[in-house]
C-alpha cells in the first residue's frame, strides 16, 4: 500500500476509546531504545492481533491519537504509516483509518477425493501401536512447541471465572465431592442442555440427555450399543485417530469412506459402500469442523446423509464437539436436526469450547437411548458432580456466550496468521483449504515428502506436528500433516511455521536431487 495517503481530517474519525492494550508510554518518551512511533505502532499491532481491534474497527483520529499519547503530529503520522506498510490499517477518504481485513497469500486448495475409487475392504483397526510410538516420541521432547494438539491454549479459556464458579458451587452444596450423583447426570444441567440443543436444531428433553466423561466416552458408548466385535463401521477418511483407537479397542473393522475438505464425507461413496458392504453396522462422522479436515458439511448433505442411513436402517453416530467454534454468524446445525426416527446418536462435549480439564460430555442415543443408559452405568457409573454444577451456572447466563465470541475471535486471528505463514513459507506443491472455524489445518505436502519423516525432523526442531498416517487405518495420507493453532504467542507460532516451511523446502529439495 502506498504511504503517501493523505492524513484524514482530525474531525472525521470519531473513535474515542483506545483498545485496552494501547496506552501512553511514561512521559511520552521511548522506553526501550526504539523510536516512539514504532513503539506505538507495535502497541496497536498487538491490539489488532489479540482482537481488541477487529477488521472494520475505526482507529482513533489523528487529534485523538496525539492527545492520548502526548505526541506530535509527525509521530502520530509515522505510527499510522508504519501500520499501513504492515497492511494492518487502511485510510478511507474523509472517513479516517480503519483496521484492515487480513490478506493471506493464496495456496491451491487441498485435493478433492477421487469418488471413482471403490472403497476398499473393511479392516480390523491396528492404529494403536502407531499412536503409541508418536506419544512416546512426544514424551522425549517435553518442551517442544505443540502445533499438533486438538485443544486451544489454556489462556483462551475462562480459568478465573471457572475457579470462582467452583468455589461458589462448593459453598452452596458442600457435599458435591462426597455424595454420589444421579446416574444420568445433574438434572439442572441436563435441562439446560436440552434447552440449548434447540440452537443446533435438536428437540429433546432432559431425560433424553446422559452426561459422559467427555465426547470420547459418548462415542464409545454409542459404538458398544450398536455393534459387536468383528462388525464393520464406516468412517470418514481421513478420520480422527481417537475414533480409530476406539474401534480397535472394541475389535471392530473400519471401512474408510473418502471425505472432502469442503463438504465432509462423500455421500455417493457411502451410498455405494452400503450397497456393496451389507455388513456395515454403523456410520460415524464429524459433520461440523471435521477433525482433521476442518470441513463443515452443508445442510443439504446433512439431510441426505441422515435420510440415507435411516433408509438403510443403520445407526448414524454424530460426533459434534466443534460446532460452536464455526465462524458462521449462527453456528451450523447438527445432523440430529434432520432425525425423525431416532437414527442419529448425537455425541458432544464441552472439552473444546470451555474447559478441556473438566471432561464434560453428553449423549442422546436416539432409539438406542435406554441401552446406552445401561451401558453407561455398567461402564463408569455417574459423572462427578462439581464440573456439572459449574457448567450449569455458565450455560444459564450469558457468560458462556461472551466466552465463545472471544474464543472464536482469538482462534480466527490465530488461523489468519498461521495461514499467511504457511502460504509464505511452505514449498511449491503445498495445498490446503482454510477451515471455516476451529483450530485445525489439514496440509497436503508435496508428494515426495513423507509426513512420518517430517514429523521426526520437526521434533528435532522443537515443534510437534501430527503426521497424516495416523488419520487412516489403510496407510493413506503419508504426505499430509495436521497443524493446529493453540499458541497465544502469535510471533512464536509464526516463527515455528516458517521454520517448518523451511524444513519442508529443504527435504523436498533433497528428495528431488538426482
NORQUI-V765984 format. One record per helix or strand. SS is the DSSP state (alpha for helix, beta for strand). FROM is the first residue (numbers start at 0). LEN is the number of residues. If there is no record, write none. Layout:
SS;FROM;LEN  SS;FROM;LEN
//
This chain:
beta;14;1  alpha;25;3  alpha;35;14  beta;57;1  beta;59;1  alpha;61;8  alpha;72;13  beta;88;4  beta;95;4  beta;122;2  alpha;127;13  beta;144;2  alpha;153;3  alpha;158;14  alpha;186;14  alpha;205;3  beta;209;4  alpha;213;13  beta;231;6  alpha;240;9  beta;252;8  beta;263;2  alpha;266;10  beta;279;6  beta;287;1  beta;295;1  alpha;298;14  beta;314;5  alpha;322;3  beta;325;1  alpha;334;4  beta;343;6  beta;359;5  alpha;365;15  alpha;384;12  alpha;398;27  beta;430;2  beta;436;1  beta;439;5  alpha;450;10  beta;462;2  beta;465;2  alpha;467;4  beta;479;5  alpha;489;23
//
